[in-house]
Amino acid sequence: MGWWNESGHLVVVAGISAVNSAIAVASGERENITSHTLWKQRIAVDYDFEVATRGWLDIATIRALASPIPIPLGGPGNQGPQITVGDILRMAGLDQMHSVVSVSGYRGNALWGESWLSVPAPRRGLMSVSDGPAITLEDLPPLPFASSHFTIGRLDGTKAYDAAPADRPGSRQTGSQRRSPGSVGAGTRAGAAADWVPTA
C-alpha cells in the first residue's frame, strides 16, 4: 500500500505491486483505465443525469484467473474426484457473465443509478432466473403518492432449476437415479436438488 501527493490530489493505492503499477500507468509505460473496452462502451459516454460515481467489474478476466483453482472435496487426504472453481461456475451458469457496470449520480433532486449486467443469451442456471421481457414503466402497478422509492424485478426459480446441468462433477448418481418419478414434471425437485452437493 502507498500514498502520495499528485498535482494536489491524494493518491492511494493498495494491492500486489500496486505502487509500481500506478507509477507505470502515470508514466505512460502501461495503458491507463481509459483504454479498457468497458470504459469506452459505458463510462466515457454522455448520460442524461449528473454522474457522481462510475465503476465496473471485468468478470471475464477474473473468471479466467480463478477457474483453474481446484476445490478439495471431503476431508484431508481425500482421493475422490476433484472439481474447480470453473466447474462450480458452469454448474450455476455463472460462466456466462462478462461484466457488471454501474453509474450513479443525481437527476434533479433525486438520486439516480443505472447498472448493466452483461450475460449473452441463451442464459442458463442462475442467470436464467431473471431472463425474460424487459420491465418498463408501463408495467408498474399504481403506486402510493408518498412513495420515496421502490424496487421491481422478475425472477423465475423454476427456469433456473430446469436449466441446471444434469451431470455435475463429483456425483456418483446416474441420470436415471438422479430424477425419480414425482408429481413435478419429470422428477421431484427436492430429490434432485441434493445432487448439487458433490460427493466423493
C-alpha positions as CSV (number, residue, x, y, z in Angstrom):
1,M,0.0,0.0,0.0
2,G,1.2,3.5,-0.7
3,W,0.0,7.1,-1.0
4,W,1.4,10.4,-2.2
5,N,0.5,13.9,-3.5
6,E,-0.1,14.0,-7.2
7,S,-0.8,17.6,-8.5
8,G,-2.7,18.5,-5.4
9,H,-4.6,15.1,-5.2
10,L,-4.1,12.4,-2.7
11,V,-3.3,9.2,-4.5
12,V,-3.8,5.9,-2.5
13,V,-3.0,2.5,-4.0
14,A,-3.2,-1.0,-2.5
15,G,-2.5,-4.5,-3.7
16,I,0.2,-6.6,-5.1
17,S,2.8,-4.3,-6.7
18,A,0.3,-1.5,-6.5
19,V,2.8,1.3,-6.3
20,N,4.9,0.1,-9.2
21,S,1.8,-0.5,-11.3
22,A,0.4,3.0,-10.5
23,I,3.8,4.6,-11.4
24,A,3.9,2.7,-14.7
25,V,0.5,3.9,-15.7
26,A,1.3,7.5,-14.6
27,S,4.5,7.5,-16.7
28,G,2.8,6.0,-19.7
29,E,4.6,2.7,-19.6
30,R,1.3,0.9,-19.2
31,E,-2.2,1.6,-20.6
32,N,-4.5,3.5,-18.3
33,I,-8.1,2.9,-17.3
34,T,-9.5,4.8,-20.3
35,S,-8.1,2.2,-22.7
36,H,-10.4,-0.5,-21.3
37,T,-13.3,-1.6,-23.6
38,L,-15.9,-1.2,-20.8
39,W,-14.7,2.4,-20.2
40,K,-15.3,3.2,-23.8
41,Q,-18.7,1.5,-24.0
42,R,-20.3,2.5,-20.8
43,I,-18.2,5.0,-18.8
44,A,-16.9,7.6,-21.3
45,V,-20.4,8.4,-22.6
46,D,-22.8,11.3,-22.0
47,Y,-25.7,10.5,-19.7
48,D,-28.9,12.5,-19.2
49,F,-28.1,13.0,-15.5
50,E,-25.2,14.3,-13.4
51,V,-22.8,11.4,-12.8
52,A,-21.0,11.1,-9.5
53,T,-19.6,7.6,-9.5
54,R,-18.7,5.1,-12.2
55,G,-17.3,1.6,-11.9
56,W,-17.2,-1.9,-13.4
57,L,-16.1,-5.4,-12.8
58,D,-14.4,-7.3,-15.6
59,I,-15.8,-10.6,-14.6
60,A,-14.5,-12.4,-17.7
61,T,-10.9,-11.6,-16.7
62,I,-11.4,-12.6,-13.1
63,R,-13.1,-15.8,-14.1
64,A,-10.2,-16.7,-16.4
65,L,-7.8,-16.3,-13.4
66,A,-9.9,-18.2,-10.9
67,S,-11.5,-21.0,-12.9
68,P,-8.5,-23.4,-12.8
69,I,-8.3,-23.3,-8.9
70,P,-9.2,-26.7,-7.5
71,I,-11.8,-27.1,-4.8
72,P,-11.0,-30.1,-2.4
73,L,-13.9,-32.4,-1.6
74,G,-14.2,-34.3,1.6
75,G,-11.7,-34.4,4.4
76,P,-7.9,-34.3,4.4
77,G,-6.3,-36.9,2.1
78,N,-9.5,-37.3,0.1
79,Q,-8.6,-39.0,-3.2
80,G,-12.1,-38.7,-4.7
81,P,-13.0,-36.6,-7.8
82,Q,-11.8,-33.1,-7.9
83,I,-13.7,-30.0,-9.2
84,T,-12.5,-26.5,-9.9
85,V,-13.9,-23.0,-9.4
86,G,-14.7,-23.1,-13.2
87,D,-16.8,-26.3,-12.7
88,I,-18.9,-24.6,-10.0
89,L,-19.4,-21.5,-12.2
90,R,-20.6,-23.7,-15.1
91,M,-23.0,-25.6,-12.8
92,A,-24.6,-22.3,-11.8
93,G,-24.5,-20.8,-15.3
94,L,-22.2,-18.0,-13.9
95,D,-19.5,-18.8,-16.5
96,Q,-21.6,-16.8,-19.0
97,M,-21.2,-13.5,-17.1
98,H,-18.9,-11.0,-18.9
99,S,-19.1,-7.8,-16.8
100,V,-21.0,-5.6,-14.4
101,V,-21.1,-1.8,-15.0
102,S,-22.7,0.8,-12.7
103,V,-23.1,4.5,-13.0
104,S,-24.8,6.7,-10.3
105,G,-25.5,10.3,-9.6
106,Y,-28.2,12.9,-9.5
107,R,-31.2,13.8,-11.6
108,G,-32.6,17.0,-10.2
109,N,-33.4,16.3,-6.5
110,A,-33.4,12.6,-7.0
111,L,-30.6,10.0,-6.6
112,W,-30.2,8.1,-9.9
113,G,-28.3,5.0,-10.8
114,E,-28.1,2.7,-13.8
115,S,-26.4,-0.7,-14.0
116,W,-25.7,-3.3,-16.7
117,L,-25.0,-7.0,-16.3
118,S,-23.6,-8.5,-19.5
119,V,-24.7,-12.1,-19.9
120,P,-25.1,-13.4,-23.5
121,A,-28.2,-15.4,-24.4
122,P,-29.3,-18.1,-24.1
123,R,-28.8,-17.8,-20.3
124,R,-28.9,-20.9,-18.0
125,G,-28.6,-21.7,-14.4
126,L,-28.8,-18.7,-12.0
127,M,-28.5,-16.4,-15.0
128,S,-31.9,-17.6,-16.4
129,V,-33.7,-16.6,-13.2
130,S,-34.2,-13.1,-14.4
131,D,-34.3,-13.9,-18.1
132,G,-37.4,-12.6,-19.8
133,P,-39.0,-9.5,-21.3
134,A,-37.7,-6.1,-20.1
135,I,-39.8,-4.3,-17.5
136,T,-40.9,-0.8,-18.5
137,L,-42.6,2.0,-16.6
138,E,-45.9,1.0,-18.2
139,D,-45.7,-2.4,-16.4
140,L,-45.8,-0.8,-13.0
141,P,-48.9,-1.0,-10.9
142,P,-50.4,2.2,-9.3
143,L,-48.0,3.4,-6.5
144,P,-48.9,5.5,-3.5
145,F,-48.2,9.2,-4.0
146,A,-45.9,9.4,-1.0
147,S,-43.6,6.6,-2.1
148,S,-39.9,7.7,-1.8
149,H,-38.5,4.6,-3.6
150,F,-39.4,1.2,-4.9
151,T,-37.8,-1.9,-6.4
152,I,-39.2,-4.2,-9.1
153,G,-37.8,-7.3,-10.7
154,R,-38.7,-10.6,-12.4
155,L,-37.5,-13.9,-11.1
156,D,-38.2,-17.4,-12.4
157,G,-36.9,-20.0,-10.0
158,T,-38.3,-23.0,-11.9
159,K,-36.4,-22.0,-15.0
160,A,-33.1,-21.8,-13.1
161,Y,-33.6,-25.3,-11.8
162,D,-34.6,-26.8,-15.1
163,A,-31.6,-25.1,-16.8
164,A,-29.1,-26.7,-14.3
165,P,-26.8,-29.3,-15.9
166,A,-27.8,-33.0,-15.4
167,D,-24.2,-34.2,-14.9
168,R,-22.3,-32.5,-12.2
169,P,-18.7,-33.3,-11.2
170,G,-18.3,-35.4,-8.1
171,S,-21.7,-37.0,-8.3
172,R,-22.0,-40.8,-8.1
173,Q,-25.5,-40.8,-9.3
174,T,-26.5,-41.6,-12.8
175,G,-29.0,-39.6,-14.8
176,S,-31.8,-42.2,-14.2
177,Q,-31.0,-42.3,-10.4
178,R,-31.0,-38.5,-10.2
179,R,-34.6,-38.0,-11.3
180,S,-37.2,-40.2,-9.7
181,P,-40.8,-40.2,-10.7
182,G,-42.7,-37.4,-9.0
183,S,-45.6,-35.0,-9.2
184,V,-43.5,-32.1,-10.6
185,G,-42.6,-32.6,-14.3
186,A,-40.1,-35.4,-15.0
187,G,-38.9,-35.6,-11.4
188,T,-39.1,-34.3,-7.9
189,R,-37.5,-31.0,-7.2
190,A,-36.5,-31.9,-3.7
191,G,-34.9,-35.3,-4.5
192,A,-32.8,-34.0,-7.4
193,A,-31.7,-30.8,-5.6
194,A,-29.5,-32.9,-3.4
195,D,-27.3,-33.6,-6.4
196,W,-26.0,-30.0,-6.2
197,V,-23.7,-31.2,-3.4
198,P,-20.8,-33.2,-4.8
199,T,-19.8,-36.4,-3.0
200,A,-16.6,-38.3,-3.0
